[in-house]
Amino acid sequence: MKPAWGLKPLWGRLQPAAGFSPPRAIRYLPWILLALLMLAALAGDRIAAASYAHQFRDFPGAPMSWRFPLGTDPLGRDRLARLLAATRISLVLAPSAAVFSTALATLIGGIAGYRGGMLDRIAVRAIDLMLSLPWIFLLIAARAALPLNVSPSTSVLITFILLGALGWAAPARVIRAGVRDIRNSDFLLQARACGCRGFRLLLRQVVPNLRPVLLAQFWTSIPLFILSEANLGLLGLGVSEPLPSWGNLLRELETGLSFNPGIVACLALMLVVLGCFRLVTKQRLTPDS
């Protein structure tokens, strides 16, 4: 008899034997955490001492206190207010970029898989080319080629539109394969016999049957875009000052590795958010688990 070395979580070992599933509260815990973080980010101006751009000139680099729970940065700005504003940007715009990327992948992969022929071969070569290039270097090169001296709001739009525009290749490959699997199915043959053809057939019959695939690509893209934006901000190519983002908050690591409550809180919050999205994605892909 082989000993159990605890390779599975305790709950996973007990569940098959006991015949019950995790409580509903545990299943919804990632959603609850994300909702609470989003509410806190939206109410950041009420929670923090001031707005993210306000400078307390008498308290530059202040330590943690009741007034400033995470202290202030070298310019006297409240770290908590900036962290909440950065969270608001990531939790709103990363899903928006994921929607744009998934829609673009659906358009390219769906048309290529449904039409086939020369159009399919061109799409496959374009997907292979995009996937063969290192993602982060392609992102950095594309962002560096665009104007950097822009307003903060414009830099936010450029960053996340760029993420969505460059993140379509991997989802398009999966969607193309799904379309090719169902393009000769019985329900599509019946739809063609009823006079449904062309782009209308793709939208009314093919795309709804790929809903699980599209949702999977959407949920898996969000953590990727959050980390990609953080990488760009860390290099000074993301969201422009004074608007905060997780990336430009982490740029303070350049000054050294001394204890910094703002950086610790930013890293911890990023891990929590990415972990929640990981659990949410797993639940969406395996709803019975």
Protein Blocks (a to p, Z undefined) as FASTA:
>chain_A
ZZdehlacfklmmmmmnopacdfklmmmmmmmmmmmmmmmmmmmmmmmbdfklccfklgh
iacdfklmnopafkopafklmmmmmmmmmmmmmmmmmmmmmmmmmmmmmmmmmngmmllm
mmmmmmmmmmmpcfklmmmmmmmmpcfbbcfklmmmmmmmmmmmmmmmmmmmmmmmmmmm
mmmgmklmmmmmnopacjllmmmmmmmmmmmmmmmmmmmmmmmmmmmmmmmmmnopaccd
fbdcfklmmmmmmnoccdcfklmmmmmmmmmmmmmmmmmmmmmmmmmZZ
